[in-house]
Amino acid sequence: MTEDQNNVAPKTQTLSFKEAYSKMFALARPHWRVLLAATACLAVGSSLGLYYPKVIATMVDRSMAEGMGAVNQAVFVLAGVFALQAVAVGFRHYLFTIVGYRIVTELQERTYQRLLAQEIGFFDERKTGELMSRLASDTTVLQNTVSVNVSMGLRGLASALGGIVLLAITSWKLTIVMLLVVPPVSIGGVFFGRQIRKLSVKVQDALAKAGEIAEETLSGIRTVRAFAREKVEGERYGAGVFEAFRAMRTRTRTMSLFQAVISFAAYGVTSLVLWFGAMLVDRGEMTVGDLTSFLLYTLIVAVSLASLAGLWADFMRASGAAERIFEILDRNPAMPLDQGAEIADLKGGVRFEQVHFSYPTRPDVAALRDINLEVRPGEVIALVGPSGSGKSTIASLVPRFYDVSAGRILLDNRDLRECDPSWLRSQIGIVPQEPVLFSRSVAENIAYGVGQSDQAAVEHAAQMANAHEFITKFPEGYGTEVGERGVRLSGGQKQRVAIARALLKNPKMLIFDEATSALDAESEFLVKQALERLMKGRTTLIIAHRLSTVRDADRVVVLEDGSIRETGSHEELMEKEAGLYRRLVERQFLKE
Ligand SMILES: Nc1ncnc2c1ncn2[C@@H]1O[C@H](COP(=O)(O)OP(=O)(O)OP(=O)(O)O)[C@@H](O)[C@H]1O
């Protein structure tokens, strides 16, 4: 891989209607057995549906010639036909619908997995609400289409085609009259379909925007409350959904117009056939019974075509949604997980060589410039510097949240870009400044990085992290639910849970982002003690905000504006008269 290339987001291109559907069909392939059964039901149901006008025609002609006896017999046959048809229709509907749901469920699962596999830069660019909308609302649109509509569409198609064949057998002259309307209607269908598809993408985009607003506001509800912005946020969401409504209104107008045109064509052609047919009967070229069955077939064909037209609009709508889903499903992550080398017997030495880095969302601004830094295995490095100087950026390059823009980072003399990102992250414990816990129990949160873990190991980790005591004070102990993002725990408690989480993982390397906000002295002491246990024997990067932390580090790296300005021990750096570090300490950037 050339430098600079790895942070560039892969381009996704817009799918055509055909591509979207061929992809959908590819998803249907594994279900071919059920689909075959469903198609058999479709064939039986539709042929029986097409059979009864014939029975009626016979009834009309024979009742005119032979009286009621023949009619009774015909009605009996008809009842049997209808019963059999009902069974076939029921199964057809059930089987097609279930396969449709199944496909969409798989699609949801795969889309979500694909989403989770994307590189961090992808998430920097997008908003959670928008992604949620793709998962929820786009897949729902697809769900209806792929399930119920496919079943209805196939029925319509079978009835229409079968009907046309039977019409041609009954009277080819009338059939030609009837089919005259098909070409103009199809051209209309293509035109309307395109419009509807475009408008549907607009609707889904608008819904996603509204979703974004809701997601952001609800997850930041404390800020909204603190600034009393409920009304404004409510209105912002209102404006968002209204935008979606407007797009839906435009789309519905187009769809309604299309329906009206189709309805006119369907009923118009029926009248035309009736008129032309009456003439044929008048001339003795056709019996009344044949004209009756012809009219019934015409109605069947007209109704089927009209419903197909409606479904066509729905399919177009769904292909708009499919386009948005496949955009994610087809997106290859810039940094694939589970690919690359694992280093056997990892020591944990890290070397930055002339590292330059810009965030993918801000390619023109260098967040790091010419970073050269050697961290020996087991060494504790404190990163200090003013806000925005690049401390967190350095820390996020080690677990490959991003790859360097130029230069390289070596882990035990191996380029990080050759290492499997998932393996790499399993070797690094990360304790963020504000740890994010998941709304599960304390025990599950501690065991998060290792999956299943026995209670004894969890408790041992909690003890080492000075968390055991406060956890056991909760009435439900380790089973206590921590609430969304861990809201039911204090800052210090969250950090100790995060330390326990990192301890349990037993990583070779450690990244610790010290909290800037002051913890109370007791909590501070407990965190520090836990941290010391955690750091033992591990290569550690601490983003430090406290003098006491910096003093204990083996080496201090002072950053400014994305560059390393000074390195050395606390004492060495304090000796430099005009040094940046000394200035930071004197200006109390580093709290005592
Ligand atoms: N995800 C991101 N996308 C784009 N730019 C970013 C991103 N994260 C940080 N930056 C920018 O990179 C620069 C370095 O930020 P960084 O977070 O590394 O600073 P820091 O030294 O950790 O600051 P602090 O002590 O305030 O946390 C800043 O100018 C910041 O605006």
The ligand as a Gaussian input file, in Angstrom:
#p B3LYP/6-31G(d) Opt

LIG

0 1
 N      -11.685000      12.984000      14.481000
 C      -11.061000      14.105000      14.120000
 N      -11.253000      14.602000      12.880000
 C      -10.629000      15.735000      12.493000
 N       -9.808000      16.433000      13.267000
 C       -9.573000      16.015000      14.519000
 C      -10.201000      14.830000      15.020000
 N       -9.797000      14.643000      16.299000
 C       -8.952000      15.661000      16.590000
 N       -8.802000      16.494000      15.530000
 C       -7.936000      17.674000      15.451000
 O       -6.591000      17.257000      15.597000
 C       -5.839000      18.153000      16.414000
 C       -5.192000      17.411000      17.585000
 O       -6.201000      16.946000      18.452000
 P       -5.946000      15.985000      19.685000
 O       -7.274000      15.481000      20.103000
 O       -4.907000      15.021000      19.359000
 O       -5.407000      17.003000      20.783000
 P       -5.055000      16.753000      22.306000
 O       -3.672000      17.217000      22.488000
 O       -5.382000      15.385000      22.692000
 O       -6.040000      17.786000      22.997000
 P       -6.840000      17.687000      24.409000
 O       -5.845000      17.760000      25.491000
 O       -7.683000      18.919000      24.363000
 O       -7.614000      16.433000      24.352000
 C       -6.825000      19.216000      16.855000
 O       -6.591000      20.348000      16.059000
 C       -8.195000      18.642000      16.575000
 O       -9.082000      19.650000      16.175000

